[in-house]
Amino acid sequence: MLIKNFKSIFSLVLCVILMLTFSLFPTKKVQAATSFAKGADVGWLSEMEYYNWNFYNDNGIKQDCLQILKDHGVNSIRFRVWVNPSRGFCNKDDVVKQAVRAKNMGFRIMIDFHYSDTWCDPGQQAKPAAWANYDFNGLMDAVYNYTYDVMSTLKSNGVYPEWVQVGNETNNGMLWEEGRASTNMKNFAWLINCGYDAVKKVNSSSKVIVHLPGGDNNEVYRWLFDGLQANGAKYDVIGMSLYPTTTNWASLNKLCLDNMNDMVKRYGKEVMLCEVGMDVTQPLICKEFLTDIIKKTKSVTGGKGIGVFYWEPECYGDWNEYYKGAFDSTGKPTVALDAFL
């Protein structure tokens, strides 16, 4: 009887200790890895704010642009980073500052390395001026060291990007001519691996993205990713851009879904829309487009469609003559952003 009572008392004390432990030292809440990314690329935001462009919520009250986006369901923010841009915006210091700001507001972070001093896209993949005379080994070292430096600086400021693009819209490689995929796929794959290794060295949980334009063009995706696979490229996610018109969005969305499912089946990778956009003057149609592509991305085989990012939704008026934002001429969000709610 004494032993039985002792065991009962011991069990009671142990339960109390465990309850106190969990109440005094609560476990850190980790966001589910499967949560869908509803994102916005806001690479122009710091420059717009520098030149005193203001943003207003649905009620016409001046407010932080990021808060407006958050209130419309956006949970992830993407920043591009350039090596030595002429005006400083989108350089390492600017991106780190903005990433800290977004992280402190509760956003998940994507970093988009262009490996250039300016825009990289299907028509241009210029090397940074400081790397212009490097041989290929020098370029590989530069990609690794630069990526490691930016990622380490983010980490030291408490930012751990969930996704990292190694290159931007690289349907024909990057760092031309040495990294042009159509003439040297092996070089392109090795450059990707240098970026991949640097990212994982700093934060092994960051997912590395290889990003191409034209998410509806399955032929290009098969060509590029078959080539990368044959040359041992390392990456985690296949990223896509999609910029349909107000008249062809339904057919392009269908082709994009077919392409996403094919990428999952063929390479076993996750897929996401890293960039989407549509004519700012047609917000109702844009909302239809966004609602549909979000639904289709969520329907990808095996739950491997992980997110959709709107490119530069904060642009309005004549800012940089870009007319596919999601804010109207008065600086208020259009109904298009309601697709993220």
ZIWOVEN-V377680 format. One record per residue. N is the residue number from 0. PSI is psi in whole degrees, 0 to 359 (none if undefined). OMEGA is omega in degrees with one decimal (* if undefined). Layout:
N:PSI:OMEGA ; N:PSI:OMEGA
This chain:
0:317:-179.9 ; 1:318:-179.6 ; 2:318:-179.7 ; 3:317:178.8 ; 4:320:179.2 ; 5:317:179.8 ; 6:321:179.6 ; 7:317:179.1 ; 8:318:-179.8 ; 9:317:179.6 ; 10:320:179.4 ; 11:316:179.1 ; 12:318:-179.9 ; 13:318:178.6 ; 14:318:179.2 ; 15:316:179.6 ; 16:315:-179.6 ; 17:319:178.6 ; 18:318:178.7 ; 19:321:-179.2 ; 20:313:-177.6 ; 21:333:178.7 ; 22:325:-179.6 ; 23:328:-177.5 ; 24:73:-176.9 ; 25:146:178.0 ; 26:147:179.7 ; 27:129:179.5 ; 28:122:-178.5 ; 29:129:179.8 ; 30:135:-178.2 ; 31:133:-177.0 ; 32:339:-177.3 ; 33:359:-178.3 ; 34:137:-173.5 ; 35:133:179.7 ; 36:119:173.6 ; 37:101:-163.6 ; 38:168:175.6 ; 39:132:169.1 ; 40:122:-178.3 ; 41:43:-177.7 ; 42:335:179.4 ; 43:352:-169.4 ; 44:314:-177.2 ; 45:325:178.3 ; 46:319:178.0 ; 47:317:179.1 ; 48:324:178.0 ; 49:322:179.8 ; 50:19:170.6 ; 51:35:169.4 ; 52:133:-176.7 ; 53:159:-179.6 ; 54:146:-174.2 ; 55:141:179.7 ; 56:185:-176.0 ; 57:336:-179.7 ; 58:6:178.7 ; 59:15:179.8 ; 60:131:179.6 ; 61:134:-174.7 ; 62:159:174.8 ; 63:130:-179.1 ; 64:318:-179.0 ; 65:324:177.9 ; 66:322:177.1 ; 67:315:178.6 ; 68:317:179.4 ; 69:318:179.9 ; 70:345:176.3 ; 71:17:172.0 ; 72:357:179.2 ; 73:130:-179.3 ; 74:358:-175.7 ; 75:144:-177.6 ; 76:139:-178.9 ; 77:136:177.5 ; 78:133:172.4 ; 79:150:178.1 ; 80:128:176.8 ; 81:156:-173.8 ; 82:302:-179.0 ; 83:69:-179.0 ; 84:148:-171.6 ; 85:328:-177.5 ; 86:4:175.3 ; 87:330:-179.9 ; 88:138:-178.4 ; 89:12:171.7 ; 90:181:-175.0 ; 91:313:-176.4 ; 92:317:179.7 ; 93:315:-178.1 ; 94:318:178.9 ; 95:315:180.0 ; 96:315:-178.4 ; 97:325:178.8 ; 98:320:176.2 ; 99:316:178.7 ; 100:312:-178.6 ; 101:318:179.3 ; 102:319:-179.6 ; 103:342:176.2 ; 104:3:175.5 ; 105:9:179.9 ; 106:149:167.1 ; 107:152:-168.9 ; 108:136:167.5 ; 109:135:174.9 ; 110:133:-175.1 ; 111:101:178.6 ; 112:120:175.0 ; 113:337:-175.2 ; 114:50:-179.8 ; 115:171:174.7 ; 116:355:-176.0 ; 117:195:-175.3 ; 118:138:167.1 ; 119:134:-177.4 ; 120:186:-177.7 ; 121:335:-176.6 ; 122:348:-178.6 ; 123:135:176.8 ; 124:62:-174.0 ; 125:139:175.7 ; 126:150:171.7 ; 127:147:-178.6 ; 128:322:-178.0 ; 129:343:-179.0 ; 130:4:-168.7 ; 131:325:-175.2 ; 132:11:179.4 ; 133:143:167.9 ; 134:182:-173.5 ; 135:321:176.7 ; 136:322:177.5 ; 137:322:177.4 ; 138:320:177.8 ; 139:316:177.8 ; 140:319:-178.4 ; 141:318:178.2 ; 142:313:-179.8 ; 143:309:-174.0 ; 144:319:-179.6 ; 145:315:178.5 ; 146:315:-179.9 ; 147:319:-178.9 ; 148:312:-179.4 ; 149:314:-179.5 ; 150:320:179.7 ; 151:321:178.5 ; 152:320:175.1 ; 153:314:-178.9 ; 154:317:-179.4 ; 155:343:176.0 ; 156:14:174.5 ; 157:16:-179.1 ; 158:124:178.8 ; 159:93:-175.5 ; 160:136:177.9 ; 161:328:179.7 ; 162:146:177.4 ; 163:121:174.4 ; 164:128:172.0 ; 165:88:-175.8 ; 166:157:-177.0 ; 167:122:-179.3 ; 168:59:-171.9 ; 169:51:178.7 ; 170:342:173.8 ; 171:38:175.6 ; 172:196:-177.7 ; 173:172:179.8 ; 174:58:179.2 ; 175:145:7.6 ; 176:339:-173.1 ; 177:325:-176.5 ; 178:20:179.9 ; 179:121:-172.4 ; 180:324:-175.9 ; 181:341:178.7 ; 182:340:178.3 ; 183:80:-179.2 ; 184:326:-179.7 ; 185:316:177.8 ; 186:316:179.9 ; 187:315:179.3 ; 188:319:-179.3 ; 189:323:176.6 ; 190:318:175.8 ; 191:316:-178.0 ; 192:327:176.5 ; 193:316:176.8 ; 194:317:179.6 ; 195:311:-177.7 ; 196:321:179.8 ; 197:318:178.5 ; 198:311:-175.7 ; 199:331:177.4 ; 200:322:-178.8 ; 201:317:-177.2 ; 202:100:-173.5 ; 203:341:-177.7 ; 204:349:176.2 ; 205:134:178.9 ; 206:127:-178.3 ; 207:130:-176.8 ; 208:136:163.4 ; 209:122:-166.7 ; 210:127:178.3 ; 211:155:173.1 ; 212:179:170.8 ; 213:62:-177.3 ; 214:349:177.9 ; 215:354:-171.8 ; 216:85:-175.8 ; 217:325:-177.4 ; 218:315:179.5 ; 219:318:-179.2 ; 220:316:178.2 ; 221:316:-179.6 ; 222:311:-175.2 ; 223:312:-175.2 ; 224:333:169.2 ; 225:316:179.4 ; 226:318:178.3 ; 227:319:179.3 ; 228:319:-179.8 ; 229:339:-178.0 ; 230:17:170.5 ; 231:27:179.5 ; 232:144:-179.7 ; 233:128:177.6 ; 234:168:-176.7 ; 235:329:-171.1 ; 236:141:171.1 ; 237:117:-179.4 ; 238:149:-177.2 ; 239:154:166.6 ; 240:151:176.4 ; 241:116:-179.3 ; 242:76:-179.1 ; 243:169:172.4 ; 244:176:179.5 ; 245:348:-178.1 ; 246:339:-176.2 ; 247:7:-173.3 ; 248:323:-177.2 ; 249:316:-179.6 ; 250:321:178.5 ; 251:323:176.2 ; 252:319:178.6 ; 253:315:178.3 ; 254:322:179.3 ; 255:317:177.0 ; 256:316:177.5 ; 257:318:179.9 ; 258:316:179.1 ; 259:315:179.3 ; 260:323:177.8 ; 261:320:178.7 ; 262:319:178.7 ; 263:313:-178.8 ; 264:320:-172.4 ; 265:323:-173.3 ; 266:350:177.9 ; 267:19:-177.2 ; 268:159:168.0 ; 269:159:179.8 ; 270:153:176.1 ; 271:157:172.7 ; 272:106:-179.8 ; 273:339:179.5 ; 274:129:167.0 ; 275:161:178.0 ; 276:162:179.4 ; 277:162:-179.7 ; 278:120:-176.9 ; 279:338:-178.1 ; 280:359:-179.9 ; 281:61:-172.6 ; 282:327:-180.0 ; 283:318:177.5 ; 284:321:178.2 ; 285:320:177.7 ; 286:318:176.8 ; 287:313:178.8 ; 288:310:-178.4 ; 289:314:179.7 ; 290:318:-178.1 ; 291:317:-177.4 ; 292:329:174.1 ; 293:314:179.1 ; 294:316:-179.0 ; 295:320:179.7 ; 296:321:177.2 ; 297:337:-177.3 ; 298:358:-177.2 ; 299:145:-176.9 ; 300:132:174.4 ; 301:15:-178.6 ; 302:23:-175.1 ; 303:4:170.7 ; 304:111:-163.4 ; 305:357:179.1 ; 306:164:175.2 ; 307:128:179.3 ; 308:129:173.5 ; 309:134:-176.8 ; 310:120:175.8 ; 311:54:179.3 ; 312:337:-175.5 ; 313:351:-179.0 ; 314:135:175.2 ; 315:170:-176.6 ; 316:223:-179.1 ; 317:23:-177.3 ; 318:116:179.0 ; 319:22:179.3 ; 320:35:176.9 ; 321:124:-170.6 ; 322:35:176.3 ; 323:27:176.1 ; 324:189:-179.7 ; 325:28:171.1 ; 326:143:-177.8 ; 327:182:-173.4 ; 328:347:178.3 ; 329:1:179.7 ; 330:16:177.7 ; 331:149:178.9 ; 332:143:175.5 ; 333:172:179.8 ; 334:343:179.8 ; 335:321:-177.2 ; 336:343:178.9 ; 337:345:176.8 ; 338:337:-179.4 ; 339:349:-177.9 ; 340:none:*
